[in-house]
Amino acid sequence: MQENTQLAFIGSGVMAEAMIKGLLQRELVQPQNIRCSDPQQQRLDFLAQRYGVRTSLSNQEALRGADVGVLSIKPQMFAEVGPELAKVLDPTALLISIMAGVTTGNICRRTLHGPVVRVMPNTPAQVGLGVSVWCSTPEVTAEQRGTTTEILQALGIEHEVKREEMLDMATALSGSAPAYVFLFMEALVDAGVHLGFNRQVAKDLVVQTVKGTAEFAAQSDRHIADLRNMVTSPGGTTADALYYLEKGGLRTVLSQAVHAAFIKSQKLSQLSEQD
């Protein structure tokens, strides 16, 4: 990104703030070169005070003159907000969307804009450990793809895919996955309480174990099954525990859950195209 790149965030919720925070921490853009719009003045005042960004209640005013616009509104608001943004951006500017289930076709049609990137981020982006999967329209240049990469790396890691339908896959696997992990953690904490730990101690044990296990897997080149076997001594306590998890159909249930999320994401994308 160039030092004087102008960014505009249409919608200033939690994910937009995460992006702003990451960009400023990496010094990829200056606070005065970021503009944010939101219907809530209180939210805008908070962002201006904390990050030094410029704010506006007007989406058009915030977007006008931007090199990169970010659609960070709720998907259900796009039918109303999209048309008011039509032809506000310079035709060569980049428009990035983090709206779930809203296709690039819908975005281009409502905003009358060609260079569009659609992103599926996930909630760990709020602590700089997210994963963002993205695709772009043919009008997006190589330089703009590089800009997209820089912006998304401020949230964690990023992966570009060539087919937009793969974002539905990413929605099911990484976008919704924090909820699966939270549910697993919640069950482990409850199990710890059942054994006799107080809830705070059980939470501390589970959170640190999940955090450490994820980092161990990230740093290892070995297959995850090999890492599991390293912890599983023949005839030991872990082997007994895994027997009951497998007997309960953990793998099958999890696979079915991911597939259900994938089908729902496909349906939402199809509905978006019909809007």
PATORKOL-655830 format. One line per field, with one value per residue (C-alpha): residue number from 0; residue in one letter; x, y, z. Coordinates in Angstrom, 1 decimal. Layout:
N
k NUM;...
r a;...
xx X;...
yy Y;...
zz Z;...
//
This chain:
275
k 0;1;2;3;4;5;6;7;8;9;10;11;12;13;14;15;16;17;18;19;20;21;22;23;24;25;26;27;28;29;30;31;32;33;34;35;36;37;38;39;40;41;42;43;44;45;46;47;48;49;50;51;52;53;54;55;56;57;58;59;60;61;62;63;64;65;66;67;68;69;70;71;72;73;74;75;76;77;78;79;80;81;82;83;84;85;86;87;88;89;90;91;92;93;94;95;96;97;98;99;100;101;102;103;104;105;106;107;108;109;110;111;112;113;114;115;116;117;118;119;120;121;122;123;124;125;126;127;128;129;130;131;132;133;134;135;136;137;138;139;140;141;142;143;144;145;146;147;148;149;150;151;152;153;154;155;156;157;158;159;160;161;162;163;164;165;166;167;168;169;170;171;172;173;174;175;176;177;178;179;180;181;182;183;184;185;186;187;188;189;190;191;192;193;194;195;196;197;198;199;200;201;202;203;204;205;206;207;208;209;210;211;212;213;214;215;216;217;218;219;220;221;222;223;224;225;226;227;228;229;230;231;232;233;234;235;236;237;238;239;240;241;242;243;244;245;246;247;248;249;250;251;252;253;254;255;256;257;258;259;260;261;262;263;264;265;266;267;268;269;270;271;272;273;274
r m;q;e;n;t;q;l;a;f;i;g;s;g;v;m;a;e;a;m;i;k;g;l;l;q;r;e;l;v;q;p;q;n;i;r;c;s;d;p;q;q;q;r;l;d;f;l;a;q;r;y;g;v;r;t;s;l;s;n;q;e;a;l;r;g;a;d;v;g;v;l;s;i;k;p;q;m;f;a;e;v;g;p;e;l;a;k;v;l;d;p;t;a;l;l;i;s;i;m;a;g;v;t;t;g;n;i;c;r;r;t;l;h;g;p;v;v;r;v;m;p;n;t;p;a;q;v;g;l;g;v;s;v;w;c;s;t;p;e;v;t;a;e;q;r;g;t;t;t;e;i;l;q;a;l;g;i;e;h;e;v;k;r;e;e;m;l;d;m;a;t;a;l;s;g;s;a;p;a;y;v;f;l;f;m;e;a;l;v;d;a;g;v;h;l;g;f;n;r;q;v;a;k;d;l;v;v;q;t;v;k;g;t;a;e;f;a;a;q;s;d;r;h;i;a;d;l;r;n;m;v;t;s;p;g;g;t;t;a;d;a;l;y;y;l;e;k;g;g;l;r;t;v;l;s;q;a;v;h;a;a;f;i;k;s;q;k;l;s;q;l;s;e;q;d
xx 0.0;1.2;1.7;-1.1;-3.7;-7.2;-9.5;-13.2;-15.2;-18.9;-20.2;-18.0;-18.7;-16.5;-14.8;-14.2;-12.6;-10.4;-9.2;-8.5;-6.6;-4.5;-3.7;-2.6;-0.5;1.3;1.6;0.2;-1.9;-2.1;-5.2;-6.0;-6.3;-9.1;-12.7;-15.6;-19.3;-22.0;-25.6;-24.6;-22.8;-21.6;-19.8;-18.1;-17.0;-15.5;-13.5;-12.3;-11.2;-9.4;-7.8;-7.8;-9.7;-12.1;-15.8;-19.1;-22.7;-22.9;-21.8;-21.3;-19.2;-17.0;-16.5;-15.9;-12.3;-11.2;-8.7;-10.1;-13.7;-14.6;-18.2;-18.5;-22.2;-24.6;-25.7;-29.4;-28.5;-26.9;-30.2;-30.7;-27.1;-25.7;-27.6;-26.7;-23.0;-23.5;-20.8;-19.4;-16.1;-13.7;-14.2;-10.6;-10.8;-11.0;-14.1;-13.7;-16.7;-16.7;-20.5;-21.4;-23.5;-23.5;-22.1;-19.7;-22.5;-24.9;-22.3;-21.3;-24.9;-26.1;-23.0;-22.3;-18.7;-16.3;-13.2;-14.6;-13.1;-15.3;-13.8;-14.9;-13.1;-13.6;-13.9;-10.3;-9.4;-10.3;-7.1;-5.0;-5.2;-8.0;-8.1;-9.6;-10.6;-11.2;-11.8;-11.9;-13.7;-11.7;-11.5;-9.3;-5.6;-2.5;-1.6;-5.1;-4.8;-1.5;-3.3;-6.0;-3.3;-1.7;-5.0;-6.1;-2.8;-3.4;-6.1;-4.1;-3.5;-5.3;-6.0;-7.1;-9.4;-10.3;-13.9;-16.4;-18.4;-15.3;-16.2;-19.3;-16.9;-14.8;-17.8;-18.6;-15.1;-13.4;-16.1;-18.4;-15.6;-15.0;-18.5;-17.7;-14.5;-16.3;-18.9;-16.1;-14.4;-17.7;-18.2;-14.7;-15.1;-18.4;-16.7;-14.0;-16.6;-18.3;-14.9;-14.6;-12.7;-14.2;-15.4;-12.6;-9.8;-11.5;-11.7;-8.1;-7.0;-9.1;-8.3;-4.6;-4.7;-6.6;-4.3;-1.2;-2.4;-3.3;0.1;1.8;-0.1;0.8;4.5;4.6;5.0;3.5;0.0;-2.5;-3.3;0.4;0.2;-2.8;-1.0;1.9;-0.5;-2.2;-0.3;-1.6;-4.0;-3.7;-6.2;-6.3;-7.0;-10.0;-11.3;-10.8;-12.7;-15.8;-15.4;-15.2;-18.0;-20.2;-19.6;-17.6;-16.1;-19.4;-21.4;-18.7;-18.6;-22.4;-22.4;-19.8;-21.8;-25.0;-23.3;-22.0;-25.5;-26.9;-24.2;-24.9;-28.6;-27.8;-25.5;-28.2;-30.8;-28.3;-28.1;-31.9;-32.2
yy 0.0;3.5;5.9;8.2;5.5;6.6;4.0;4.3;1.9;1.8;0.4;0.7;-2.4;-4.8;-6.3;-2.8;-1.8;-4.9;-4.0;-0.4;-1.5;-4.0;-1.5;1.2;-1.2;-2.3;1.3;0.5;3.7;6.9;7.6;10.7;8.7;6.5;7.6;5.7;6.0;4.6;5.5;5.8;9.0;7.5;4.8;7.3;9.4;6.3;5.4;9.0;9.3;5.9;5.7;9.3;8.4;10.7;10.0;10.8;9.9;10.0;6.8;8.8;11.4;8.8;6.8;9.7;10.0;6.7;4.5;1.5;1.2;-1.5;-2.7;-3.7;-3.3;-6.1;-8.0;-7.2;-3.5;-3.8;-3.7;-0.1;1.0;-0.4;1.8;5.0;4.1;3.7;5.6;7.3;5.6;6.3;3.5;2.3;2.2;-1.0;-2.1;-4.8;-6.5;-8.5;-9.0;-12.7;-14.2;-11.2;-12.2;-10.1;-10.1;-8.5;-5.9;-4.9;-4.6;-2.4;-0.2;-0.1;-0.8;-3.3;-3.9;-5.9;-8.2;-10.4;-11.7;-14.3;-13.4;-15.0;-13.6;-14.3;-11.4;-9.3;-10.4;-10.5;-14.3;-14.6;-16.3;-14.5;-16.3;-14.0;-13.8;-10.9;-9.9;-9.8;-5.9;-6.1;-5.4;-7.3;-4.2;-4.2;-7.9;-7.0;-4.3;-6.7;-9.1;-6.4;-5.3;-8.9;-9.8;-7.2;-9.5;-12.7;-15.0;-14.9;-17.2;-16.2;-18.6;-18.5;-19.6;-17.6;-20.7;-21.7;-18.8;-20.9;-23.7;-21.3;-20.0;-23.5;-24.5;-21.3;-18.7;-20.7;-22.8;-20.5;-21.4;-25.1;-24.6;-22.5;-25.3;-27.9;-25.7;-25.1;-28.8;-29.4;-26.7;-28.3;-31.7;-30.1;-28.6;-32.1;-33.5;-31.0;-27.9;-24.5;-23.0;-20.4;-23.0;-25.3;-22.4;-21.5;-25.1;-25.5;-22.2;-22.6;-26.2;-25.3;-22.3;-24.3;-27.2;-24.9;-23.3;-26.7;-27.9;-24.6;-25.0;-28.7;-30.2;-33.5;-34.7;-33.8;-37.5;-38.1;-35.3;-37.0;-40.3;-38.6;-37.9;-41.3;-44.0;-47.6;-48.6;-45.1;-42.5;-40.6;-43.8;-44.5;-40.9;-41.1;-44.4;-42.7;-39.7;-42.0;-44.2;-41.1;-40.2;-37.0;-37.1;-37.8;-35.2;-32.6;-33.4;-33.2;-29.9;-28.3;-29.6;-28.1;-24.8;-25.1;-25.8;-22.8;-20.5;-21.6;-20.8;-17.4;-16.7;-17.8;-15.5;-12.7;-13.2;-13.0;-9.7
zz 0.0;-0.7;2.2;1.1;0.3;1.3;3.0;3.7;5.9;5.2;8.5;11.6;13.6;15.4;12.3;10.8;14.0;13.9;10.4;11.4;14.5;12.5;9.8;12.2;14.3;11.1;10.1;6.6;6.7;8.7;10.9;8.9;5.7;7.1;7.0;8.7;8.3;10.6;11.6;15.2;16.2;19.5;17.6;15.3;18.3;19.9;16.8;16.3;19.9;20.1;16.6;15.3;12.2;10.4;10.6;8.9;9.2;5.4;3.5;0.3;2.0;3.6;0.4;-2.0;-3.0;-1.4;-3.1;-1.2;0.1;2.6;2.8;6.5;7.0;7.9;4.8;5.3;5.0;1.6;-0.4;1.0;1.3;-2.0;-4.5;-2.6;-3.2;-7.0;-8.9;-5.8;-6.0;-8.8;-11.4;-10.9;-7.0;-5.1;-3.3;-0.6;1.0;4.2;4.1;4.5;1.8;-0.6;-3.9;-6.1;-8.8;-6.3;-5.2;-8.7;-9.8;-6.9;-6.7;-10.4;-9.6;-11.3;-9.2;-6.2;-3.7;-1.6;1.7;4.3;7.5;10.9;14.4;15.6;13.3;16.3;18.0;14.8;14.5;12.0;8.6;5.6;2.3;-0.7;-4.4;-6.9;-10.0;-13.3;-13.0;-9.9;-10.9;-9.7;-7.6;-6.0;-5.2;-3.5;-1.5;-0.5;0.8;2.9;4.4;5.2;6.7;9.3;10.5;10.5;7.4;4.1;1.2;-2.3;-4.2;-7.8;-7.6;-5.6;-4.5;-2.5;-0.1;0.8;1.7;3.7;5.5;6.7;7.6;9.0;9.2;11.4;13.0;16.0;17.2;16.9;18.9;21.5;21.9;22.3;24.9;26.7;27.0;28.3;30.9;32.0;32.2;34.4;36.7;36.9;38.0;40.8;39.5;40.0;36.7;36.4;36.9;34.4;31.9;32.4;31.8;28.7;27.1;27.5;26.3;23.2;22.5;23.0;21.0;18.0;18.2;18.4;15.3;13.5;14.1;13.2;9.8;10.9;10.0;12.7;13.1;14.0;16.6;18.1;18.3;20.1;23.0;22.9;24.8;24.2;26.9;28.5;29.7;26.4;24.5;26.6;26.2;22.4;22.3;23.6;21.3;18.3;19.6;20.0;16.3;16.8;13.3;11.6;13.5;12.9;9.2;9.0;10.8;8.4;5.4;6.8;7.2;3.6;2.2;4.1;2.9;-0.7;-0.2;1.1;-1.8;-4.3;-2.6;-2.8;-6.6;-6.8;-4.9
//
